[in-house]
Amino acid sequence: QVQLKESGGGLVQPGGSLRLSCAASGFAINSYNMRWYRQAPGKEREFVASITSTAGSTNYADSMKGRFTISRDNAKNTVDLQMNSLKFEDTAVYYCNVLYGPSRVNYWGQGTQVTVSS
């Protein structure tokens, strides 16, 4: 059974850092591209970052470039998101995502809350 479980969210001041982690089970992350999304209150869910299964190539939304870093630990079967220089507008629930299997079924974790506040 495919499961994704996010952790690491919390309350942080502007300019601070947090590291989110997504623990995957039921599949090997090194066989799939993995993604992070976020959803702020009253807004649609938006793409944050992705990492490919093979070369580990990364891609980021423009507003996250230079501040966020996605990485993958195949041995632990986890995908992390290091977030630096956090801003008020980064406040959101952050979700891990995978399109799984030949049918590319969309799986999401339960999300982890990130609140940037002074």
C-alpha positions in Angstrom: 0.0 0.0 0.0 1.4 3.3 -1.1 1.7 5.8 1.8 3.4 9.2 2.2 3.9 10.8 5.6 5.2 14.3 6.0 6.9 15.7 9.1 9.0 18.6 10.2 6.5 21.5 10.0 6.2 24.1 12.7 6.3 27.7 13.6 9.3 29.7 12.5 10.2 33.4 12.3 10.7 35.2 9.0 14.2 34.5 7.7 14.3 31.2 9.6 14.7 27.6 8.3 12.8 24.3 8.4 13.5 20.9 7.0 10.5 18.8 6.0 10.7 15.1 5.4 8.4 12.8 3.5 8.6 9.1 4.4 7.4 6.8 1.7 6.2 3.3 2.1 4.8 0.7 -0.3 7.1 1.6 -3.1 10.7 2.7 -3.7 11.2 6.4 -4.2 14.1 5.8 -6.5 11.7 4.5 -9.1 9.5 7.6 -9.2 9.7 11.3 -9.5 8.8 12.9 -6.2 7.2 16.3 -5.7 6.4 18.8 -2.9 3.3 21.0 -3.1 1.8 23.5 -0.7 -1.6 25.0 -0.1 -2.1 28.3 1.7 -5.4 29.2 3.3 -7.9 30.3 0.6 -5.6 29.4 -2.2 -5.2 26.5 -4.6 -2.5 23.9 -4.1 0.7 24.9 -5.9 3.8 23.2 -7.0 6.9 23.7 -4.9 9.7 21.4 -6.1 10.4 18.0 -7.7 13.2 15.5 -8.0 13.5 12.9 -10.7 13.9 9.2 -10.0 17.1 8.5 -12.0 19.5 11.5 -12.3 18.0 13.3 -9.3 17.4 16.4 -11.3 15.5 19.0 -9.5 13.0 21.7 -10.4 11.5 24.5 -8.4 8.8 27.0 -8.5 10.2 30.5 -9.3 9.4 31.9 -5.8 11.3 29.0 -4.1 14.5 29.0 -6.3 17.6 29.8 -4.2 15.7 29.3 -0.9 14.4 25.7 -1.0 16.3 22.5 -1.7 14.7 19.1 -2.5 16.7 16.0 -1.9 16.2 12.3 -1.8 17.6 9.5 0.5 17.0 6.2 -1.3 18.3 4.2 1.6 15.8 5.7 4.0 13.1 6.0 1.3 12.6 9.7 2.2 12.3 12.9 0.3 13.3 16.1 2.2 12.6 19.8 1.6 15.1 22.2 3.1 13.5 25.6 3.4 15.7 28.7 4.1 15.0 32.4 4.3 11.4 31.7 5.0 8.8 34.4 4.3 5.3 35.1 5.7 4.0 34.0 2.3 5.5 30.5 2.7 2.9 29.8 5.4 0.9 26.8 4.1 0.3 23.1 4.5 3.1 21.2 2.6 2.3 18.0 0.9 4.4 15.2 -0.6 3.2 13.7 -3.9 3.9 10.8 -6.2 2.3 9.7 -9.4 2.4 6.0 -8.9 2.4 3.0 -11.2 1.5 2.6 -14.9 -1.8 4.4 -14.3 0.0 7.3 -12.6 -2.3 7.3 -9.6 -2.0 10.5 -7.6 -1.0 9.9 -4.0 -0.7 12.6 -1.3 0.4 12.6 2.2 -1.7 14.2 5.0 0.4 17.3 4.9 2.5 19.2 7.5 1.7 22.8 8.6 4.4 25.5 8.1 3.7 28.8 9.8 6.0 31.8 9.3 5.2 34.4 11.9 7.0 36.9 14.1 
